[in-house]
Amino acid sequence: MVLWVFGYGSLVWNPGFHFDEKVIGFIKDYRRVFDLACIDHRGTPENPARTCTLEAKKGSVCWGAAYCVKGGSEKERAAIQYLERRECEYDRKASVDFYEEGNLEPVMTSVLVFISTPDKVANRYYLGPAPLEEMARQIATATGPCGNNRDYLFSMEKAMFDIGHEDDYVIRLANEVRKVLSRLKDRRTVTSHVAMIDKLPLRGLTPLLEATLVNSG
């Protein structure tokens, strides 16, 4: 008897526990969404990050990585204990079938996956869906003790590219975050120009202000 765990978020590129085998593949009837709050790693209670969870959707597939832990119950227990600490926002464990590309039948069954209840009362970490632009603003600005939210998203985007199965939803969200970051950068540039002008003597102020506004337009 061995333990198989399916990773679809940061576990794809950073499993963090000992495993004996890694297999790229997918599960059926779930899709990846950024509807779960993270308040202690890449966000705070005041400004939570948005991280991956799974949403049940008939006909969808979610690509990721399955990890095998061999060596007996102690190693399995150690892996599960680590994952329960790390995935504490996920209040449910599910057992799923795992498929490899080109196979109509599952290559593994009873694969463990961490998911969240899509209910804000039952799971206090569940944020729920939001318009793409709103999620992008949250992800662009959220930061926590372990880093910022946007790097998590960009790492997810790269991980799916690296395994050869890009996620259109992740790409759209990542591109929207890049737009937000670009606007924030432009705003900071204008603010710094205005701050510089405030420190100058009045003589020659008008031409410099006009040039600044033209260049920032």
C-alpha positions as CSV (number, residue, x, y, z in Angstrom):
1,M,0.0,0.0,0.0
2,V,1.4,3.4,-1.0
3,L,0.2,7.0,-0.7
4,W,-0.6,9.1,-3.8
5,V,-1.2,12.8,-3.5
6,F,-2.4,15.1,-6.3
7,G,-1.0,18.6,-6.3
8,Y,-2.6,21.4,-8.4
9,G,-1.3,24.5,-6.8
10,S,2.1,25.2,-5.3
11,L,2.7,21.5,-4.8
12,V,3.2,21.3,-8.5
13,W,6.5,23.2,-8.3
14,N,7.3,23.0,-4.6
15,P,6.1,19.8,-3.0
16,G,8.1,20.3,0.2
17,F,7.9,16.7,1.4
18,H,9.8,13.5,0.6
19,F,8.3,11.5,-2.3
20,D,9.5,8.5,-4.3
21,E,7.8,9.2,-7.7
22,K,6.2,12.1,-9.5
23,V,3.8,11.7,-12.4
24,I,2.3,14.5,-14.5
25,G,-1.4,14.0,-15.3
26,F,-4.9,15.3,-14.6
27,I,-8.1,14.6,-12.7
28,K,-11.6,14.9,-14.1
29,D,-14.6,17.0,-13.3
30,Y,-12.7,19.7,-11.4
31,R,-11.2,23.0,-12.4
32,R,-8.6,25.2,-10.8
33,V,-9.9,28.5,-9.3
34,F,-8.3,31.2,-7.1
35,D,-11.2,31.4,-4.6
36,L,-9.3,30.5,-1.4
37,A,-7.8,33.0,1.1
38,C,-4.3,32.8,2.4
39,I,-3.7,35.1,5.4
40,D,-0.4,33.8,6.8
41,H,1.9,33.1,3.9
42,R,1.3,35.4,1.0
43,G,-1.3,37.6,2.5
44,T,-2.6,39.0,5.8
45,P,-6.1,39.0,7.5
46,E,-6.5,42.6,6.3
47,N,-5.4,41.9,2.7
48,P,-5.7,38.2,2.0
49,A,-4.0,36.5,-0.9
50,R,-5.9,34.5,-3.4
51,T,-4.7,30.9,-3.8
52,C,-5.8,27.8,-5.7
53,T,-8.6,25.5,-4.8
54,L,-10.7,23.1,-6.9
55,E,-14.2,23.8,-8.1
56,A,-16.4,20.8,-9.2
57,K,-17.4,21.2,-12.8
58,K,-18.6,18.3,-14.9
59,G,-16.5,17.7,-18.0
60,S,-13.5,19.8,-16.8
61,V,-10.0,18.5,-16.3
62,C,-7.3,19.9,-14.0
63,W,-3.7,19.1,-14.8
64,G,-1.1,18.8,-12.1
65,A,1.3,16.3,-10.5
66,A,0.7,13.2,-8.5
67,Y,3.3,12.3,-5.8
68,C,3.9,8.8,-4.5
69,V,5.2,8.1,-1.0
70,K,6.5,4.6,-0.4
71,G,8.1,3.0,2.6
72,G,5.4,2.2,5.1
73,S,2.9,3.9,7.3
74,E,5.4,6.1,9.1
75,K,6.5,7.9,5.9
76,E,2.9,8.2,4.8
77,R,1.9,9.7,8.1
78,A,4.8,12.2,8.0
79,A,3.8,13.3,4.6
80,I,0.1,13.7,5.5
81,Q,1.0,15.6,8.7
82,Y,3.2,18.0,6.7
83,L,0.5,18.5,4.1
84,E,-2.2,19.1,6.8
85,R,-0.1,21.9,8.3
86,R,0.7,23.4,5.0
87,E,-2.8,23.1,3.5
88,C,-4.6,24.2,6.6
89,E,-7.0,26.4,4.6
90,Y,-8.4,23.3,2.9
91,D,-11.0,21.8,5.0
92,R,-11.7,18.7,3.0
93,K,-9.8,15.7,1.7
94,A,-11.1,13.9,-1.4
95,S,-10.2,10.7,-3.2
96,V,-9.9,11.0,-6.9
97,D,-8.9,9.1,-10.0
98,F,-5.8,10.2,-11.7
99,Y,-5.2,10.0,-15.5
100,E,-2.1,10.3,-17.7
101,E,-2.2,11.9,-21.1
102,G,-3.5,9.5,-23.7
103,N,-5.1,7.1,-21.3
104,L,-8.9,6.7,-21.2
105,E,-8.8,4.8,-17.9
106,P,-7.3,6.1,-14.7
107,V,-3.7,5.0,-14.0
108,M,-4.2,5.5,-10.2
109,T,-7.3,5.5,-8.0
110,S,-7.9,6.7,-4.5
111,V,-5.5,9.6,-4.9
112,L,-5.6,12.1,-2.1
113,V,-6.3,15.7,-2.9
114,F,-6.9,18.7,-0.6
115,I,-9.9,20.8,-1.5
116,S,-12.1,23.4,0.2
117,T,-15.8,23.6,0.9
118,P,-17.3,26.4,-1.4
119,D,-19.1,27.9,1.6
120,K,-18.0,31.0,3.5
121,V,-19.8,29.9,6.6
122,A,-18.4,26.3,6.6
123,N,-14.9,27.4,5.6
124,R,-13.7,30.8,6.8
125,Y,-10.9,30.8,4.2
126,Y,-13.3,30.5,1.2
127,L,-13.5,33.9,-0.6
128,G,-15.6,32.7,-3.5
129,P,-15.4,33.9,-7.1
130,A,-15.1,37.6,-8.1
131,P,-14.7,39.5,-11.4
132,L,-11.3,38.9,-13.0
133,E,-10.3,42.6,-12.5
134,E,-11.1,42.5,-8.8
135,M,-9.1,39.3,-8.3
136,A,-6.2,40.8,-10.2
137,R,-6.1,43.8,-7.9
138,Q,-6.1,41.6,-4.9
139,I,-3.3,39.4,-6.2
140,A,-1.2,42.3,-7.4
141,T,-1.2,44.0,-4.0
142,A,-1.4,41.1,-1.4
143,T,1.9,40.4,0.5
144,G,2.6,38.2,3.5
145,P,5.5,36.7,5.5
146,C,6.4,34.2,2.8
147,G,6.2,36.5,-0.2
148,N,3.7,38.2,-2.4
149,N,0.6,36.8,-4.0
150,R,1.6,37.7,-7.6
151,D,4.7,35.5,-7.5
152,Y,2.5,32.6,-6.5
153,L,0.3,33.2,-9.5
154,F,3.3,33.7,-11.9
155,S,4.9,30.5,-10.5
156,M,1.7,28.6,-11.2
157,E,1.6,30.0,-14.7
158,K,5.2,28.9,-15.3
159,A,4.7,25.5,-13.7
160,M,1.8,24.7,-16.0
161,F,3.9,25.8,-19.0
162,D,6.8,23.6,-17.8
163,I,4.7,20.5,-17.6
164,G,3.3,21.2,-21.1
165,H,-0.3,21.9,-20.1
166,E,-1.0,25.6,-19.8
167,D,-4.2,26.7,-18.0
168,D,-6.1,29.4,-19.9
169,Y,-7.7,30.7,-16.8
170,V,-4.3,31.1,-15.0
171,I,-2.9,32.9,-18.1
172,R,-5.9,35.3,-18.3
173,L,-5.6,36.1,-14.6
174,A,-1.8,36.5,-14.7
175,N,-2.1,38.9,-17.7
176,E,-4.7,40.9,-15.8
177,V,-2.3,41.1,-12.8
178,R,0.4,42.4,-15.1
179,K,-1.9,45.2,-16.3
180,V,-2.6,46.2,-12.7
181,L,1.1,46.2,-11.9
182,S,1.8,48.3,-14.9
183,R,-0.8,50.9,-13.9
184,L,0.5,50.9,-10.4
185,K,4.1,51.5,-11.7
186,D,2.9,54.4,-13.9
187,R,1.1,55.9,-10.9
188,R,4.2,55.7,-8.8
189,T,6.3,57.3,-11.5
190,V,3.9,60.3,-11.8
191,T,3.8,60.6,-8.0
192,S,7.6,60.7,-7.8
193,H,7.7,63.3,-10.5
194,V,5.2,65.5,-8.7
195,A,7.1,65.0,-5.4
196,M,10.3,66.2,-7.1
197,I,8.6,69.2,-8.5
198,D,7.3,70.2,-5.1
199,K,10.9,70.5,-3.9
200,L,11.9,72.8,-6.7
201,P,11.9,76.7,-6.5
202,L,9.0,78.4,-8.1
203,R,11.2,79.7,-11.0
204,G,10.9,77.4,-13.9
205,L,8.2,75.2,-12.3
206,T,5.6,75.5,-15.1
207,P,7.7,74.2,-18.0
208,L,9.0,71.3,-15.9
209,L,5.5,70.4,-14.8
210,E,4.2,70.5,-18.4
211,A,7.1,68.2,-19.5
212,T,6.4,65.8,-16.7
213,L,2.7,65.5,-17.6
214,V,3.5,65.1,-21.3
215,N,6.0,62.3,-20.6
216,S,3.7,60.5,-18.3
217,G,0.7,60.7,-20.6
